[in-house]
Amino acid sequence: MKAEGIQAAAWLLIALPLAGAAILLLGGRRTDKWGHLLGTGMSLASFAVGLAMFVQMLGYDPGERRRLVHLYEWFTVGDFHLDMGLLIDPLSISFVLLITGVGSLIHIYSIGYMAEDEHRRRFFAYLNLFVAAMLLLVLADNYVGLFIGWEGVGLASYLLIGFWQYKPSAATAAKKAFVVNRVGDLGMVIGISLMFATFGTVAFTDILGEGAHHVGAAQQISEGTATAIGLLLLLGACGKSAQLPLQSWLLDAMEGPTPVSALIHAATMVTAGVYLIVRSGPIFEMAPDAQLAVTIVGAATLLAGAIIGCAKDDIKKALAGSTMSQIGYMVLAAGLGPAGYVFAIAHLIAHGFFKAGLFLGAGSVMHAMNDDVNMRHYGGLRTAMTITWATFGLGYLAIIGVPPLAGFFTKEGIITAAFDKGGTSGMILGTCTVVGAAITAYYMSRVMFMTFYGDKRWEDDVHPHESPKVMTIPLMLLAVGSVAAGWVLVLGSFPGFLEPVVGEEGHHEFHWITVPSVTVLVLMLAGVALAWRQYGARPVPRKAPAGSFLTVAARKDLYGDSINESLFMRPGQWLTRLAVFFDNKGVDGIVNGLAAAIGGTSGRVRRLQTGFVRSYALSMFLGAAVVVAALLAVNA
């Protein structure tokens, strides 16, 4: 259906932050004094447009909540033509509100956090670019447009992670994120190419159908082709959403400013893979093996991220491990098909609130602790930073799943959907989600207790203090979302709102007391108690102990970098050296040897040309003698 009213101006969602980025980057130092205000204003304006579109959408009947905004015809080749347009439906508008809403709060927070940075204008330009690229990713009505936004997010993440490029660690982390994501992007490119070869189009409407109740071309292909496309799309999702085996960039990305961590981990980049899988649901539903692969990747990542989070003393890296784990929950839910789509998106939105609050809260702590990120140097901050403690605490309670906060509802839905899958796979996946919830309670309690409780462990020259209001007000708003989001996302009308996109199977009646929920609550309390025993009830040493084998492995990110170096980097170096040797000794050797042979031969032949008449006469005599001898031999 064609767009009407405010939805016809959907292009403003992308154009506003993109214009902000262009003005700030091209305006130069002339925009230094007010550039941060422009960047924040553009993000807020985009949120206002998205909110108006959402309100207009609510006025339509559920089956009519889908609008196409045609922008222009990009190119035509033979019978194929590609139009660039935007798809406004319940799924995309949910992401729009999350990206622009939480993104705007991060912009506001950054005004205070980056106040002393001389390159603040450029920072806000990159933030605007990030938001614009992410909006294009979720609003595009075809896979090519999605991929352009996908690459834009990759570029913006590279610029933001390496914003403090004078630090070698930041420059290395940015390059690592860029390279690892290119591996996933290769899968996306091949997957999109295979779709074009199979369907002759890349438009969502043609391939996926119109919503949950329409049949598209994806329902007509073989299971083998669907499996190949699904696995390639999964590879792309693993790169952007930091899922195994392409997760190694995520923890190093903490080298960027803390607002970048909140933006990447809460509202934008890492959620892109979940959006891709849910949006491409009809393809995965035709490929059970690809769906199984999605759930396996999600289950393995949620456990790996949780284990890593248990051993990190860097507060941002502990939260990064948490993000890796929580995205694993979402990916697992998305792999369950229509039964898990709503819970994947619900947990994604709830996670946007509490994880942004946790990262920005960590930034507030760092702001008060002279940018020290080591939690072993904190302790007792709840009295010095009351607002940060309270807002961080609500985010903490939400993520570990304390009822009735947001994380309880969304995570409970994923756990129930996993067990409802049935069979051995359902039991294994459900068990992984329960174990992950228990570990989440432990490592997040560890962060909470090491930071805000216990004895004061900071140096005498550190004077903790509460952050300014421009930083604490976003924390308060995110804390409200952490508390209330679950009531809307699971108990409220959100499942019905998404139904036209994901189908009726995702609309479950919520039960407060079930065997999995009771089990999770018991294990959650056990995790909190264990963390309190280790980090709350006894003094925390300023220097980390040696730790067990598992602790050492978790500190080294479960040897993810070592595995990549062994399997890819070193063999790549050997192949490079072999190629150089072959080029020098083989290709160049043949060329140089041939040149030397020709040069040596010509030098020897040249000696025959002496310039003396007697030599030429002798040559003529010898030649005549040879001819006469040959004639005599023939006539004999």
C-alpha positions in Angstrom: 0.0 0.0 0.0 1.2 3.5 -0.8 2.1 5.9 2.0 -0.1 8.7 3.0 0.1 11.7 5.4 3.1 11.9 7.6 4.4 8.5 6.4 4.9 10.0 2.9 7.6 12.1 4.6 9.4 9.0 6.0 12.5 9.9 4.1 13.0 12.7 6.7 13.8 10.0 9.2 17.1 9.3 7.4 17.6 12.8 5.9 17.6 14.7 9.1 20.5 12.9 10.9 22.3 12.6 7.6 22.0 16.3 7.0 23.3 16.9 10.5 26.4 14.7 9.8 27.0 16.5 6.5 26.8 20.0 8.1 29.1 19.1 11.0 31.7 17.4 8.8 31.7 20.0 6.1 31.1 23.0 8.3 34.5 22.7 10.0 35.5 24.7 13.1 32.7 27.2 12.4 30.3 24.7 13.9 32.4 23.9 17.0 30.3 26.0 19.4 26.9 24.6 18.5 27.6 21.4 16.6 26.7 19.2 19.5 23.3 21.0 19.7 22.7 20.5 16.0 23.5 16.8 16.1 21.3 16.2 19.1 18.5 18.3 17.6 18.6 16.3 14.3 18.3 13.0 16.2 15.4 14.4 18.3 13.7 15.6 15.1 14.0 12.2 13.6 12.5 10.7 16.7 9.6 13.2 16.5 8.9 12.1 12.9 9.0 8.5 13.8 6.7 9.0 16.8 4.2 10.8 14.5 4.3 8.0 12.0 3.8 5.4 14.8 0.7 7.3 16.1 -0.7 7.5 12.5 -0.1 3.8 12.1 -2.1 3.0 15.2 -5.1 4.6 13.6 -5.1 1.9 10.9 -6.6 -1.6 11.1 -3.9 -4.2 11.9 -4.0 -5.6 8.4 -3.5 -2.1 6.9 -0.4 -1.2 8.9 2.0 -1.5 6.0 3.1 1.4 3.7 5.6 1.7 0.9 7.4 5.0 0.3 8.8 5.1 -3.2 11.9 7.4 -3.4 13.4 6.9 -6.9 14.4 4.4 -9.5 18.1 3.7 -8.9 19.1 1.9 -12.1 17.8 -0.4 -14.8 19.7 -3.2 -16.5 17.8 -5.1 -19.2 14.6 -6.4 -17.6 15.9 -5.7 -14.1 15.3 -2.4 -12.4 15.9 -1.5 -8.8 13.7 1.1 -7.0 14.9 2.6 -3.8 12.1 2.9 -1.3 11.2 2.6 2.4 9.0 0.0 4.0 6.9 1.3 7.0 5.4 -1.5 9.0 5.1 -2.5 12.7 8.6 -4.1 12.6 10.5 -1.3 11.0 8.7 1.4 13.1 9.5 -0.4 16.3 13.2 -0.2 15.4 12.8 3.4 14.3 11.5 4.4 17.7 14.2 2.4 19.5 17.1 3.8 17.4 16.0 7.4 17.4 14.6 7.4 21.0 17.5 5.7 22.8 19.9 7.3 20.3 18.7 10.8 21.2 19.2 10.1 24.9 22.7 9.0 24.1 23.2 12.2 22.1 22.0 14.3 25.1 24.3 12.3 27.5 27.2 12.9 25.2 26.8 16.7 25.5 28.1 16.3 29.1 30.4 13.3 28.6 32.3 14.8 25.7 32.2 18.4 26.9 36.0 18.7 27.3 36.9 16.9 24.1 38.2 19.3 21.4 36.7 17.2 18.6 33.2 17.0 20.1 31.7 18.4 16.8 33.2 15.5 14.8 32.0 13.0 17.4 28.4 14.2 17.0 28.7 14.1 13.3 29.7 10.4 13.5 26.8 9.8 15.9 24.4 11.3 13.4 25.9 9.3 10.6 25.5 6.1 12.6 21.8 6.8 13.3 21.1 7.6 9.7 22.8 4.4 8.4 20.9 2.3 11.0 17.6 3.9 10.0 18.3 3.1 6.3 19.1 -0.5 7.3 15.7 -1.1 9.0 13.6 1.1 6.7 14.8 -0.1 3.2 12.3 -2.1 1.2 14.8 -4.3 -0.5 18.0 -6.2 0.4 20.3 -3.8 -1.6 19.0 -0.8 0.4 19.4 -2.8 3.6 23.0 -3.6 2.6 23.8 0.0 2.0 22.7 0.9 5.5 24.5 -2.2 6.7 27.8 -0.9 5.3 27.1 2.6 6.5 26.8 1.2 10.0 30.1 -0.5 9.5 31.8 2.7 8.4 30.3 4.7 11.3 31.3 2.1 13.8 34.9 2.2 12.5 35.0 6.0 12.9 33.5 5.9 16.4 35.4 3.0 17.8 38.6 4.6 16.6 37.6 8.2 17.5 40.5 8.5 19.8 42.9 7.3 17.1 45.9 8.7 18.9 45.6 5.6 21.1 47.1 2.6 19.3 44.6 0.3 21.1 41.7 2.4 19.7 43.0 2.4 16.2 43.6 -1.4 16.4 40.1 -2.0 17.7 38.5 0.0 15.0 40.5 -1.9 12.3 39.6 -5.2 13.9 35.9 -4.4 14.0 36.0 -3.3 10.3 37.9 -6.4 9.1 35.8 -9.0 11.1 32.6 -7.4 9.9 33.8 -7.6 6.3 33.8 -11.4 6.7 30.2 -11.4 7.6 29.5 -8.8 4.9 30.9 -11.2 2.3 28.2 -13.7 3.3 25.6 -11.0 2.9 26.8 -10.1 -0.6 26.8 -13.7 -1.7 23.4 -14.3 -0.1 21.9 -11.3 -1.8 23.4 -12.3 -5.1 22.0 -15.8 -4.7 18.6 -14.3 -4.0 18.8 -12.2 -7.2 19.9 -15.2 -9.2 17.0 -17.3 -7.7 14.2 -14.8 -7.7 15.3 -12.2 -10.2 14.6 -9.4 -7.6 15.8 -8.2 -4.2 12.6 -6.5 -3.1 11.1 -7.7 0.2 7.5 -7.7 -1.2 8.5 -10.0 -4.0 10.6 -12.4 -2.0 9.0 -12.4 1.4 5.4 -11.5 0.6 3.3 -8.8 2.2 3.4 -9.5 5.9 2.7 -12.7 7.7 -0.3 -13.8 5.7 0.9 -13.4 2.1 3.0 -15.8 0.1 6.1 -14.5 -1.6 8.6 -16.2 -3.9 10.5 -17.6 -0.9 7.8 -20.2 -0.4 8.4 -21.5 -3.9 12.1 -22.4 -3.7 13.7 -25.7 -2.8 14.9 -26.4 0.8 18.5 -26.6 -0.4 18.4 -23.1 -1.9 16.7 -21.7 1.1 19.3 -23.3 3.4 22.1 -21.8 1.4 20.6 -18.3 1.5 19.7 -18.6 5.2 23.2 -19.7 6.2 24.8 -16.8 4.2 22.4 -14.3 5.9 23.3 -15.9 9.2 27.0 -15.3 8.5 26.2 -11.6 7.9 24.2 -11.5 11.1 27.0 -13.1 13.1 29.4 -10.3 12.0 27.1 -7.4 12.9 25.6 -8.9 16.1 28.9 -10.3 17.4 27.8 -13.9 17.4 30.2 -16.9 17.3 32.5 -17.2 15.5 32.6 -13.5 14.5 32.4 -12.1 18.0 36.0 -11.2 18.6 35.6 -7.5 17.7 33.0 -6.6 20.3 35.0 -6.4 23.5 37.8 -4.5 21.8 35.2 -2.0 20.6 35.1 -0.7 24.2 38.1 1.5 23.2 35.7 4.0 21.9 34.1 6.7 24.1 31.4 5.2 26.4 28.4 6.7 24.5 29.7 4.8 21.5 29.5 1.6 23.5 25.9 2.4 24.5 25.0 3.2 20.9 26.6 0.1 19.4 25.5 -2.3 22.1 22.0 -1.1 22.9 20.1 0.5 20.1 21.9 0.0 16.8 24.7 -2.1 15.4 24.4 -5.4 17.3 20.7 -5.5 16.8 21.0 -5.4 13.0 21.6 -9.2 12.7 18.4 -9.9 14.7 16.4 -7.6 12.5 17.8 -9.3 9.4 16.9 -12.8 10.6 13.3 -11.8 11.7 12.7 -9.8 8.5 13.9 -12.7 6.4 11.8 -15.1 8.4 10.0 -16.7 5.4 13.3 -17.8 4.0 14.4 -19.4 7.2 11.0 -21.1 7.7 11.7 -22.9 4.4 15.1 -24.1 5.7 14.8 -26.0 9.0 18.6 -26.7 8.9 19.3 -23.0 8.7 16.9 -22.3 11.5 18.7 -24.9 13.6 22.0 -23.3 12.9 20.6 -19.9 14.0 19.5 -21.4 17.4 22.8 -23.2 17.9 24.8 -20.0 17.2 22.5 -18.1 19.6 22.7 -20.7 22.4 26.5 -21.0 22.1 27.0 -17.2 22.1 24.7 -16.6 25.0 26.7 -19.0 27.2 30.1 -17.8 25.9 29.3 -14.1 26.4 28.0 -14.9 30.0 31.2 -16.8 30.9 33.4 -14.0 29.5 31.4 -11.4 31.5 32.1 -13.3 34.8 35.9 -12.7 34.6 36.3 -9.1 33.3 37.4 -6.4 35.8 37.0 -3.7 33.1 33.4 -2.5 33.7 32.8 -1.8 30.0 34.1 -5.2 28.9 32.0 -7.0 31.5 29.0 -5.2 30.0 30.2 -6.0 26.5 30.2 -9.7 27.4 26.7 -9.2 28.7 25.7 -7.7 25.3 27.1 -10.6 23.5 25.1 -13.0 25.7 21.8 -11.1 25.5 22.0 -10.8 21.7 22.5 -14.6 21.8 19.1 -14.9 23.5 17.6 -12.8 20.7 19.2 -14.8 17.9 18.1 -18.0 19.5 14.5 -16.7 19.7 14.6 -15.6 16.1 15.8 -19.1 15.1 12.7 -20.6 16.7 10.6 -19.1 13.9 7.2 -17.4 14.4 7.0 -18.7 17.9 10.1 -16.7 18.9 10.0 -13.6 16.7 7.9 -11.4 19.1 10.1 -12.3 22.1 13.3 -11.7 20.1 12.1 -8.2 19.2 10.6 -7.6 22.7 13.9 -8.5 24.3 15.8 -6.4 21.8 13.8 -3.3 22.7 13.9 -4.0 26.5 17.6 -4.6 26.1 17.9 -1.2 24.4 16.7 0.5 27.5 18.5 -1.3 30.3 21.8 -1.9 28.4 22.0 1.7 27.3 21.3 2.7 30.9 24.0 0.3 32.2 26.6 1.6 29.7 25.8 5.2 30.3 25.9 4.5 34.0 29.3 3.0 33.6 30.3 6.1 31.8 29.0 8.2 34.7 31.2 6.1 37.1 34.2 6.5 34.8 33.6 10.3 34.6 33.7 10.4 38.5 36.8 8.0 38.7 39.2 9.9 36.4 38.3 7.4 33.5 39.5 4.4 35.5 37.6 1.3 34.2 38.9 -1.2 36.7 36.1 -2.2 39.0 38.7 -3.4 41.6 39.5 0.3 42.1 35.8 1.2 42.8 33.7 0.2 45.8 31.3 2.1 48.0 30.1 4.5 45.2 26.4 4.2 46.1 26.8 7.0 48.6 28.8 9.3 46.4 26.7 8.7 43.2 23.2 8.1 44.4 21.4 8.8 41.1 23.9 6.7 39.1 23.6 3.9 41.7 19.8 3.9 41.6 19.5 4.0 37.8 22.3 1.5 37.2 20.6 -0.7 39.9 17.3 -0.7 38.0 19.0 -1.7 34.8 20.8 -4.4 36.7 17.6 -5.8 38.2 16.0 -5.7 34.7 18.8 -7.6 32.9 18.9 -10.4 35.5 15.2 -10.8 35.2 13.7 -9.7 38.5 9.9 -9.5 38.3 8.2 -7.3 37.3 11.0 -5.4 35.4 11.3 -5.6 31.6 13.9 -8.4 31.4 11.8 -10.8 33.4 9.0 -10.7 30.9 11.0 -10.8 27.7 13.6 -13.4 28.9 10.8 -15.6 30.3 9.1 -15.6 26.9 12.3 -16.7 25.2 12.9 -19.5 27.7 9.3 -20.7 27.4 9.5 -20.6 23.6 12.7 -22.6 23.6 11.2 -25.4 25.8 8.0 -25.4 23.7 10.1 -26.3 20.7 9.9 -29.8 22.1 12.1 -32.8 21.5 15.8 -33.1 22.4 16.6 -29.8 20.7 14.0 -27.9 22.7 15.3 -29.4 25.9 18.9 -28.5 25.1 18.0 -24.9 24.0 15.8 -24.4 27.0 18.5 -25.6 29.3 21.0 -23.2 27.7 18.7 -20.3 28.3 18.1 -21.2 31.9 21.8 -21.7 32.6 22.6 -18.4 30.8 20.0 -16.6 33.0 21.7 -18.0 36.2 25.2 -16.9 35.0 23.8 -13.5 34.0 22.6 -13.0 37.6 26.1 -13.8 38.8 28.2 -11.6 36.6 25.9 -8.6 36.7 25.7 -8.9 40.5 29.5 -9.0 40.5 29.6 -5.7 38.5 27.0 -4.2 40.9 28.7 -5.2 44.1 32.3 -4.4 43.0 31.2 -0.9 41.8 28.8 0.3 44.4 29.2 -1.8 47.5 32.0 -2.8 49.8 35.0 -0.8 51.0 36.3 2.2 49.1 39.2 1.1 47.0 40.1 4.2 45.0 43.3 6.3 45.3 43.4 9.5 47.5 43.5 11.8 44.4 40.2 10.4 43.2 37.1 12.3 44.4 33.9 10.6 43.2 30.9 12.8 42.5 27.6 12.7 40.7 27.5 13.5 37.0 25.8 16.7 35.8 22.0 16.6 35.0 22.6 16.5 31.2 24.1 13.0 31.9 21.8 11.9 34.8 18.4 12.8 33.1 19.0 10.3 30.3 19.9 7.7 32.9 16.6 8.3 34.7 14.5 8.0 31.5 16.3 4.8 30.5 15.7 3.4 34.0 11.9 4.1 33.6 12.0 2.1 30.3 13.9 -0.7 32.1 11.1 -1.0 34.6 8.0 -0.5 32.4 8.9 -1.8 29.0 8.0 -5.4 29.8 4.4 -4.6 30.6 3.9 -3.2 27.1 6.2 -5.6 25.2 4.8 -8.8 26.6 1.7 -8.2 28.6 0.4 -5.3 26.5 -0.5 -4.8 22.9 3.0 -5.2 21.4 2.6 -8.8 20.3 -0.7 -8.0 18.6 1.0 -4.9 17.0 3.7 -7.1 15.5 1.2 -9.8 14.4 0.7 -8.6 10.8 4.5 -9.1 10.3 5.4 -12.1 12.3 2.1 -14.0 12.5 -0.2 -15.2 15.2 2.1 -17.9 16.5 4.1 -15.4 18.4 1.1 -14.2 20.4 1.3 -16.3 23.6 -0.6 -15.9 26.9 1.9 -15.1 29.6 1.9 -17.2 32.7 3.5 -15.8 35.9 4.3 -19.1 37.5 5.7 -22.0 35.4 8.3 -24.6 35.9 11.0 -22.7 33.9 10.2 -19.4 35.5 10.4 -20.8 39.0 13.6 -22.6 38.1 15.1 -19.4 36.7 14.2 -17.4 39.7 15.8 -19.9 42.1 19.0 -20.0 40.0 19.0 -16.2 39.7 18.9 -15.9 43.5 21.7 -18.5 43.7 23.8 -16.4 41.3 23.2 -13.2 43.2 24.0 -15.0 46.5 27.2 -16.4 45.1 28.3 -13.0 43.8 27.5 -11.4 47.2 29.5 -14.0 49.0 32.6 -13.4 46.8 32.4 -9.6 46.1 30.0 -8.1 48.6 30.5 -9.9 51.9 34.3 -9.9 51.8 37.0 -7.4 50.7 37.8 -7.2 47.0 41.6 -7.2 46.3 42.8 -4.4 44.1 44.8 -7.0 42.2 43.0 -9.8 40.5 44.0 -13.3 41.7 45.4 -15.9 39.4 42.1 -17.7 39.0 41.2 -21.1 37.6 41.7 -22.4 34.1 38.1 -21.2 33.2 38.7 -17.8 34.7 41.9 -17.4 32.7 40.2 -18.5 29.5 37.3 -16.0 30.1 39.8 -13.2 30.7 41.2 -14.0 27.3 37.8 -14.0 25.7 37.7 -17.8 25.6 40.8 -17.7 23.3 38.8 -16.2 20.5 41.7 -14.2 19.2 44.1 -17.1 19.6 41.8 -19.3 17.5 41.4 -16.7 14.8 45.2 -16.2 14.7 45.8 -19.9 14.5 43.1 -20.7 11.9 43.2 -17.6 9.8 45.9 -15.0 10.5 49.0 -17.3 10.6 48.0 -19.4 7.7 47.2 -16.2 5.8 50.7 -14.9 6.6 52.2 -18.2 5.4 50.2 -18.0 2.2 51.4 -14.5 1.7 55.0 -15.4 2.2 54.6 -18.4 -0.1 53.0 -16.1 -2.7 55.9 -13.6 -2.4 58.4 -16.4 -2.7 56.7 -17.8 -5.7 56.5 -14.4 -7.2 60.2 -13.7 -6.6 61.6 -17.1 -7.4 59.0 -18.3 -9.8 57.4 -15.6 -11.9 60.2 -13.1 -11.6 62.7 -16.0 -11.8 61.3 -17.1 -15.2 61.2 -13.5 -16.5 64.6 -12.6 -15.3 66.1 -16.0 -16.5 64.6 -15.6 -20.0 65.9 -12.1 -20.2 69.4 -13.2 -19.1 69.4 -16.1 -21.6 68.4 -13.8 -24.4 71.0 -11.2 -23.3 73.8 -13.9 -23.0 72.9 -15.5 -26.4 72.9 -12.1 -28.2 76.2 -11.3 -26.6 77.7 -14.5 -27.9 76.2 -14.1 -31.4 77.4 -10.6 -31.5 81.0 -11.8 -31.3 80.6 -13.5 -34.7 80.4 -10.0 -36.3 84.1 -9.1 -36.0 84.4 -6.6 -38.9 87.4 -8.4 -40.5 87.2 -9.4 -44.2 89.3 -12.5 -43.6 86.8 -13.7 -41.0 83.8 -13.2 -43.4 85.8 -14.9 -46.2 86.5 -17.9 -44.0 82.9 -18.1 -43.0 81.9 -18.1 -46.7 84.5 -20.8 -47.5 83.3 -23.0 -44.6 79.7 -22.5 -45.7 80.5 -23.4 -49.3 82.4 -26.5 -48.1 79.4 -27.6 -46.0 77.1 -27.2 -49.1 79.4 -29.2 -51.4 79.7 -31.9 -48.7 76.0 -32.1 -48.4 75.5 -32.4 -52.2 78.2 -35.1 -52.5 76.5 -37.0 -49.6 73.1 -36.8 -51.3 74.5 -38.0 -54.7 76.6 -40.8 -53.3 
